[in-house]
Amino acid sequence: MNQPFPTAPPGVPYITTAQMREVDRAMIDDFGITLLQMMENAGRNLADVVIRTVLAGLGGGPRGRRVVVGAGPGGNGGGGLVAARHLHNRGCEVLVVLAAQEDRVSDAVRHQLNILRSSGVSIEPAENVQKNKSFGEADAIIDALLGYSLSGSPRDPAATLIRAMNESGAPVVSNDIPTGIDATTGTVYEPAIRATATVTIALPKTGLLVSDARRLAGDLYLGDISVPPELYEAVLDVSVPAIFDTSQIVKMPDRD
């Protein structure tokens, strides 16, 4: 797969789910950076990785390429929906498969769904996945189902979508961490996404230090969601190097 992004510098720290939750809280409460701003940054980076790695490897540009986005009800799903919009704007044929009833999604996800509908992007409920060949016909798939909030094995409808994605044969790019992996411990539950690439957010998660989890993540990228370095110092007492001085996305080194 084409690798158009610079390599991350040495010394990038890994953080737990609890630490990432605290980063999210501090971004909103202490720094005034909204959830929608963070979601926009994450989704734009996710779309960029799909375009510049998976789709670029097929030859030509993104126009006309078929991308299916599996989106959950929370922040991870919202990032996937932002990616869907950016891919649509770049000429991709995008289908969103929603892994939740619409009356149970977060306000931020509902906001993103409304934008997509206004843009003419197709949105289907998860139960329709058994009725068509959407995943098998995709040039690329985005896994934005559950993210770092996972606790235990994924349940339906997410579990059914995970299996459909894995069985499709299409490249899968995961948002933050492949669904089915515990972001802190690296425990791999059944089922779990076998990703071609993962775009982890802000800082990589400690679960990705575990060999089985790291293998399932595929090529690992780190995306900037505009967390100020001062926040890590103040909230986590963690120093970070200049990660994004040349690019908003960097490639994490492969691990043995």
N, C-alpha and C positions, 0 to 999 in steps of 0.2 A: 504494500500500500504506500502511496506517495506520502512523504513526510515534509511538508512545507513550513513547519514551525520550528523555531529555535529550541535548543535543549535547555531545560531549567538549570539554574546555577546550583552548585553544591550547597548543602545545608538547609534545604527546604524542610520545615518541620511537618510532621503528621499530627492530626488532632482527632479527638474522639467525637462521638455524637454529642455528648454533653457540652463539650467545648464549642462545637459548631452551633449548637442551640444558643449558647451565650453570645457568640459572635452575631448571630441573627438578631438577638434581643438588643444588643448594644448598638448595632447599626441603626435600628429604628428608634430606640429610646434615647440614646446618648448622642448619636451623630446625625439624626434626622434624615437618614437615607431610607426611603420607603421600601416596603416589600415589592411593590411593582417595579421600582428601579432595579433592585437586585435581580428580580425575575427577568427583566428585559435584558440585562447584561448576560445572565446565564444562558438564556435562550438564543441570543445572538451568537454567542461563542459556540454553542452546540450546533447551530446551523452552519457556522463557518467551518467547523471540523468535518461535518458531513460533506459539504461542498468540496472542500480543498483536499480531502483524503479519499473518501469512498467514491464520490461521483467523479472526481478528477481522474481517478484510476480507471474509469470506464471510457475515458476519452471524450473530448468536447466539453461543453459547459453544462450547467444544471437544467437548462430549459428542456422541458418534456420528460425529465426523469421522474420516476414514480417513487414517492416517499410515503411510508405509512408511519404514523406517530401513535404509539400506545400511551395514553395519558391517564394518570390517576387523579384523585380528587383534591390533592394538596399542592404544596409548593413545587414539588418535583414535577408533577403533571403540568403546572402552570408554566414552568420553564420549557417543557416540551411543546406547549401550545404557542409560546412565543417563537420557538424554532420553526414550528409549522408556518407561522405567518411570514417569517423571513424567507423560508424556502419557497413559499407561494409567490412572494414578491420577486424572487429570482427566476421564476418561470417553471418551477417544479409542479408536477401534478401531485397534490397532497391530499391524503385521507387521514383523518383523525379517528381513532378507535378509542372511545371513552370508557374507562374501566370503573365506572360509577354511575349511579342514577344522578341525573342533573340536579335534583333537589337536595343532594347530599354533598355537593362539591363546595369548596371554599369560595368566598366572595371574589378572591383574586382569580381563581380558575373560571368562575362564571363571567368575569370581566373579559378574560381572554377568549372564551368561547363566543361571546357576543361580537367581538372584533372579527373573529374568523368567519362567523356567519355573515356579517356585513360585507366581508371580502369574497364571499362565494366559496369558501373552503368546505369540503364535504366532511360531515361529522356523523359517525355511526356509533350505536351502542355496542358494547362488547359482545352481547349475545349474537350479533350478526356475523361474528368472525367465523362461525362454523358454517355459514350459509354462502360464503364466497371464497375467492382465492386471493384476497387482498394481500396477505403477507407473502405468499408464494410468488406473486407477480411484481413485488416491489424491487426497485433498484437499491433501496436502502430502507432500514427500519430504525426508528428512534424508540428506545426504551425509556419512558418517563413515567413509570408506574408508581413506585413507592419511595425511592430515595432513602435517606439516612434514618427515617423514622421506623423502618421495618423492625418488627419484634416477632420472631418465630417464622414458621413457614408461610409463604404467601397463600392466601385463600382466593377462591373464585370471587370475581371474574379475573383477577390478576393472574392466578395460577394457569388458567386456560390460555390467556394471552401469552404468557411466558412460553408455554409449550408450543404454541403456534409460531411464535417468533423463532424459537430454536429449530423447529422442523422446517422452516421456510427455505433455508439455504441462502437467504439474503444476508448481507452484512448488517449487523446491529450495532448502533452507537448508543451507549447508555449515558443518562444524565446523572452525574455525580458518582453513582456506584451502581453496578448491575443489580437489578431487582432480584432478591433472593439471597443477598449477602449482607450479613450484619456489618455495618460500617465501622463499628468499634472493635469487635473481636475477630472479624474475618470468617466467622462461621458461615458455611455454605449450606443453605437450606434446600429443600426439594419442593418445587422446582426452582431453578435459578437460571438467570440469563447467561448465555455464553456469548459475550460481547466481542465484536471485532475491535472496538475502541470504546474508551470511557473518557468523558470530559468531567473530571472532578472539579468541585467548585471551591474557590477561595484558597483552601489548603487541602492537600490530600488527606484521606481518612486512615486511621491506624489499621483498620481491617485490611487495607490494601497492602500492608506489609506481610501478610500471611500468604504463603506460596500458592495455595489452591485458589484463594480469592483473587490474587494478583493475576494468575493465569486466566481466570474467567473474565477479567477486565479487559484483556486484549491490550492494544496500544493505549497507554495512559497519558492523557493530556490534563493540564491544569489551566483553568479559565479564571480570569480576573472578573470579579463582580464589584470592583471598586471599594474593597475594604481598606481603609486607611491603615498604614503600618502602625500608626500610633494606637489604633484600637487593639491590635494583638498585644502590644506592650502593656497597655493599661488594663485590659480585661483578662488576658490569659498569662501575662508575664512571659510572653514568648517573643523572641526576636526573629525577624524574618529577613532574608537577604533581599536584594533588589531583583525580584522575580520577573516583573513585567516591564522592565525599563525599555525593552525593544519590541515587545509584542504583548497583546492581551491574552494570548494563548501560548503556552510552552509545552514541550514534550518532556515528560518525566523519563529519566533513564530507565532502561530495562533492568530488571532484577534477576539474579540467578535463581 
